[in-house]
Amino acid sequence: MTSMTMESGHSQRQVLPEVVFLENISKRFGSTQAARNVSLRFKGGEVHAVLGENGAGKSTIGKILGGLVQPDDGRIVLDGKETRLRSVAEARGRGIAMVFQELSLVPDLTVRENIYLGTEIARHPFSLLRRQAEEDRCRRLFEEYNFAFDLNAWTRSLSVANQQLIEVVKALASDPRVLILDEPTAMLGVHENEKLMGIIRSARRQGTAIIFITHHVEEVVEAADRVSLMKDGALVESFLKTDDIDATCIVGKLVGKSRSKGAGKQAPSLGNEALAIRNLPGPQDRCADLTIAAGQVVGLYGVVGSGCERIGQGVVGLADLRPSAMTLAGRPYRPGSPAQAARAGVSYLPSGRAANCVLPSRSTRENLMISQLDQIQTCGIMRKGVERQLTQSLLARYRTRYASYEDPITSLSGGNQQKVMIARCLGRASKLIVLEDPTAGVDIGAKRDIHELVRDRAASGLGILLVSSDLLETIAICDVIYTVIRGQIVRKYEHPTIGDEPSIVADVLGG
């Protein structure tokens, strides 16, 4: 994977000014203690990574500092003075900006309009917007961070990864002294990761205090100056990131044990052909075939916009792959929609949990059971006892943390919501599963659990197609990897290992 080296100054520590001090912060949501007497110090010019499992309280701490959530106990000390942050607007007015885990852009506004939404440049409340001034400031901001976005492009026309970067630019437009990034790389590819690291480098040089909430330990090793670990709402440990602290050390502190990349992946017992796609575009105007056997996990890997997503979406009826031809279990197959694909035995987990998966007004039980209706009804009559038992069984199997499965699914942490979506998807397929970034926003321990569950489902005789922007995950879980660039299959890697990483990166970057 390409390096994301930063001028971290690990070897030359200097005394940095303390901007924010959170003292004995506690927060409860119903029966869930999200934060328990947490004390953290954030300094200007320092990248402070906050790590922990799902539900550990990381995002809660970020939201409290960002003004979205009010603490039950404790105090916030900003520049040496105790303060209260009653709203996101008030926090931003004090120089604290937060980029949330879920996208909050308005798709039918332009890039410029989204960046200044709520902070529009105007002389007074009833004056016309000063669009030219906004455009000039946007262009200066884009030049500083080496962006090439069209300011007047509709936001909906951008990829999810680029929308995430626009969220970061929007936060930076207010010149914050504290920048909170909640899982900022969950949906980013290689190029977008590099751009984000460039943003962090620049903001740190300007003295910004950066709070980096992430599950990607490799990024912490590269980017962080200080690391804080949280568990069950409490702060476990906080330490300087020195050169002798590597990913294995941090993972060990997080989950108590570690495993090398790709460990535990055994050669599968393959059955008949589950899916075949013939005559896909290949290198040098040649055609390429993609096949998945029953019991096999096959990955598509490329940078965002490479065409991987289109192939996966074609398999579930969201894109037209013609003139390529598909067969499912040996029979001609061309679904017109995900519903037709589901009836044929193909299950689909799209990326973008909030926009494409979760039913926010429904309970955890309803979100999970919507894919299990054939198991919990008889002649159209719901069997409530069976439904409750199956709900509890699946939530336990997927190690989901929840207070009550009758609560809205939005009461769960982002990672636990993702576990529910994984359970819903893996539980309903009979021939093939298509997964897009299944572990985005999921902590290290849960990611390992999901990898094992996916492998178990493959071992039960299903074919699995994985479209992931996480190369290490793709190598760890897949039996075969196809690299993709500009919509073309570049190469096929059978039994991939970590040693294939440089070649895979070179493929998708055009090397």
MOMOJO-V348934 format. One record per helix or strand of 2 or more residues. SS is the DSSP state (H for helix, E for strand). FROM is the first residue (numbers start at 1). TO is the last residue. Records with the same first field share a line. If there is no record, write none. Layout:
SS = FROM-TO / FROM-TO
//
This chain:
E = 18-29 / 32-43 / 47-52 / 73-78 / 81-83 / 96-99 / 178-182 / 209-213 / 226-231 / 234-240 / 273-282 / 287-293 / 297-301 / 325-328 / 331-332 / 346-349 / 377-378 / 381-382 / 432-436 / 463-467 / 480-485 / 488-494
H = 58-65 / 88-93 / 111-115 / 131-144 / 155-157 / 160-172 / 190-205 / 217-223 / 247-255 / 283-285 / 308-315 / 338-343 / 353-356 / 364-369 / 373-376 / 384-397 / 409-411 / 414-426 / 444-459 / 471-477 / 498-508
//
